[in-house]
């Protein structure tokens, strides 16, 4: 298995400028990184002051690169309108020439990111919203006619064009069964909160029980000083290097980016 290496970048504070993110992505591509993924948050507590819009950042990355995969990692679908998100995702897939990956998840209200704006704070309700949103979103991205009348989402006999191929990765914390089970029906699982490489054995065994499709991606993220080798050996198809969230210094970030991914 070929393992790809990417950057998992919080567009916060010193990086809260899509032009800076685009510059970093161009440098990342030049030194051999395979992907550049940006966090999607509206709030991140008192230690983060400025935050850039990840969708604008994705557009900047798409325009400044030719090879890198890119996307939000991850956007909380329960706070989005899936039909609007489908239009955005399709446009970014076209803009990037098919390099866009849509990372989705439940979201977390730990700093009031949902409740501060009147969005749904209950994670169980957000789980149902996520499943309904996925049905509408993937149906629209698939190009077929979508008829859905649900508790949270409605789509009445609608069909979208263009309908480019957009891989969907679902995120979830290690040990939570529902996100893993949900992810197995899509294109990848971004597993958060692993204590060590051995945890991937459990993840891959549990995924195998749900029979994910060919080319399914298992994605992990590490700190810049962590050795990716052991994670590659355990079956990760993507190993991302985390940049952020706190005390970001642009010169330090550039050093991480320019050092390249190293051997996989």
C-alpha positions in Angstrom: 0.0 0.0 0.0 1.3 3.4 -0.9 0.8 5.9 1.9 0.3 9.5 1.1 1.4 12.4 3.2 -0.5 15.6 3.8 -0.8 18.7 5.9 -3.7 19.3 8.3 -3.7 23.1 8.7 -5.7 25.3 11.1 -6.2 28.6 9.2 -6.0 30.5 12.5 -4.2 33.8 13.5 -1.0 34.0 11.5 -2.6 31.7 8.9 -6.0 33.4 8.9 -5.4 34.8 5.4 -6.4 32.7 2.3 -3.5 34.3 0.4 -1.0 32.9 3.0 -2.7 29.5 2.9 -2.4 29.5 -0.9 1.3 30.4 -0.7 1.9 27.6 1.8 0.1 25.1 -0.4 2.2 26.0 -3.5 5.3 25.5 -1.4 4.0 22.2 -0.1 3.3 20.9 -3.6 6.8 21.9 -4.7 8.5 19.8 -2.0 6.4 16.7 -2.4 3.4 16.8 0.0 0.4 15.0 -1.4 -2.4 16.8 0.3 -3.3 20.1 2.0 -6.4 20.1 4.2 -7.8 22.9 6.3 -9.8 23.0 9.5 -13.4 24.3 9.4 -14.3 26.3 12.6 -16.2 29.4 13.4 -14.8 29.6 17.0 -11.9 28.0 18.7 -11.8 29.4 22.3 -9.9 32.3 23.8 -6.5 31.3 22.5 -7.5 31.8 18.8 -8.4 35.3 17.7 -8.6 35.2 13.9 -10.0 32.4 11.7 -10.2 32.2 7.9 -13.0 30.7 5.9 -11.9 27.2 4.8 -13.9 27.4 1.6 -12.1 30.5 0.4 -8.8 28.8 1.5 -9.7 25.7 -0.6 -10.3 27.9 -3.6 -6.9 29.6 -3.1 -5.2 26.2 -2.8 -6.9 24.9 -5.9 -5.8 27.9 -7.9 -2.2 27.8 -6.6 -1.6 24.0 -7.1 -1.9 21.3 -9.8 -1.4 18.0 -8.0 -2.3 18.3 -4.3 -5.5 16.9 -2.9 -7.4 19.5 -0.8 -10.5 20.0 1.2 -12.0 20.9 4.5 -11.0 18.5 7.3 -13.7 18.5 8.5 -16.8 20.5 8.0 -19.7 19.8 10.5 -22.5 18.9 8.1 -25.3 19.5 10.8 -24.6 23.3 10.7 -24.7 23.4 6.9 -27.5 23.3 4.3 -26.5 20.2 2.3 -27.8 21.6 -1.0 -25.6 24.7 -0.6 -22.7 22.5 0.4 -23.3 20.3 -2.7 -23.0 23.3 -4.9 -19.8 24.5 -3.2 -18.2 21.0 -3.3 -19.0 20.5 -7.0 -17.6 23.9 -7.9 -14.4 23.2 -5.9 -14.1 19.8 -7.6 -14.3 21.5 -11.0 -11.9 24.3 -10.0 -9.3 21.8 -8.7 -9.6 19.5 -11.6 -10.9 16.6 -9.5 -8.6 17.0 -6.5 -11.3 18.0 -3.9 -12.0 15.7 -1.0 -15.0 16.5 1.3 -14.3 15.8 4.9 -17.5 15.7 7.0 -18.3 15.1 10.7 -20.7 15.7 13.5 -18.9 18.8 14.9 -18.3 19.6 18.6 -19.8 22.3 20.8 -16.9 22.4 23.3 -16.5 26.2 22.9 -20.1 26.9 22.0 -19.5 26.7 18.3 -23.1 25.5 17.8 -24.9 26.9 20.7 -23.5 30.4 20.3 -25.3 30.7 17.0 -28.5 28.9 17.9 -27.4 25.7 16.1 -28.2 22.3 17.5 -26.1 21.5 20.6 -27.2 17.9 21.2 -24.8 15.5 19.5 -27.4 12.8 19.3 -29.7 15.1 17.3 -26.7 16.2 15.2 -26.0 12.6 14.4 -29.5 12.3 12.9 -28.9 15.5 11.0 -25.6 14.2 9.7 -27.2 11.1 8.3 -30.0 12.9 6.6 -27.6 15.6 5.3 -25.4 12.9 3.8 -28.3 11.3 2.0 -29.3 14.7 0.4 -25.7 15.8 -0.2 -24.4 12.6 -1.8 -27.6 12.3 -3.8 -27.2 15.7 -5.3 -23.5 15.2 -5.9 -24.3 11.9 -7.6 -26.3 13.7 -10.3 -29.6 11.8 -9.8 -33.0 13.1 -8.8 -33.3 13.5 -5.0 -36.6 13.1 -3.2 -36.2 13.4 0.6 -38.7 14.3 3.2 -37.1 14.0 6.6 -37.1 15.4 10.1 -34.3 17.8 9.3 -33.9 17.9 5.5 -36.1 18.3 2.5 -35.3 17.9 -1.2 -38.2 17.6 -3.5 -37.5 16.2 -7.0 -34.3 18.1 -7.5 -31.3 17.3 -9.6 -27.9 19.1 -9.7 -25.4 19.7 -12.4 -22.4 19.6 -12.6 -22.0 16.3 -10.7 -18.3 15.6 -10.5 -16.8 12.8 -8.4 -16.3 14.1 -4.9 -14.8 11.6 -2.4 -16.3 11.8 1.1 -14.3 11.1 4.2 -16.1 10.9 7.5 -14.4 11.8 10.8 -14.8 10.3 14.2 -13.1 9.8 17.5 -11.4 6.5 18.2 -13.7 4.2 20.2 -16.9 5.7 19.0 -18.7 3.0 16.9 -21.2 5.2 15.0 -18.7 7.3 13.1 -16.7 4.3 12.0 -19.8 2.4 10.9 -21.0 5.5 9.0 -17.6 6.1 7.4 -17.4 2.6 6.0 -20.3 3.4 3.6 -18.3 6.3 2.0 -14.7 6.8 0.9 -12.6 7.2 4.0 -12.4 7.4 7.8 -10.4 10.2 9.4 -9.8 8.7 12.9 -9.2 11.2 15.7 -7.8 10.6 19.1 -5.6 7.5 18.6 -3.2 6.9 21.5 -0.6 5.1 19.4 -0.1 3.1 16.2 -1.4 -0.1 17.7 -4.9 1.5 17.9 -5.0 1.3 14.1 -5.2 -2.5 14.3 -8.5 -2.1 16.1 -9.7 0.5 13.6 -8.8 -1.5 10.5 -10.3 -4.7 12.0 -13.6 -2.9 12.9 -13.7 -1.3 9.4 -13.2 -4.6 7.7 -16.3 -6.0 9.5 -18.3 -3.3 7.7 -16.8 -4.1 4.3 -15.8 -0.7 3.0 -15.4 -0.4 -0.8 -12.2 -0.6 -2.9 -9.8 2.3 -2.4 -11.2 3.2 1.1 -8.8 5.6 2.9 -7.8 5.4 6.5 -6.5 8.8 7.6 -4.6 9.8 10.8 -2.9 13.0 11.8 0.3 13.4 13.8 2.2 16.2 15.4 5.2 17.5 13.4 7.7 15.8 15.6 6.0 12.4 15.4 7.5 9.6 13.2 4.9 8.5 10.6 6.6 5.2 9.9 4.8 3.1 12.5 1.5 4.5 11.4 2.2 3.6 7.8 3.0 0.0 8.8 -0.3 -0.3 10.6 -2.4 0.5 7.5 -2.9 4.2 7.3 -3.3 5.3 3.7 -2.9 9.0 4.6 -0.7 10.4 7.4 -1.3 14.1 7.9 1.0 16.4 9.8 -1.0 18.7 12.1 -0.2 22.5 12.0 -2.0 24.3 14.8 -4.2 25.3 16.5 -2.4 27.5 18.9 0.5 30.1 18.9 1.0 29.8 15.1 4.2 31.4 13.8 4.4 31.8 10.1 8.2 31.2 9.9 7.8 28.0 12.0 5.0 26.8 9.7 7.1 27.5 6.6 9.9 25.4 8.1 7.6 22.4 8.6 6.1 22.8 5.1 9.5 23.2 3.4 11.0 20.2 5.2 8.7 18.0 3.0 7.0 14.8 3.9 10.1 12.7 4.2 10.1 8.9 3.5 6.7 7.3 4.0 
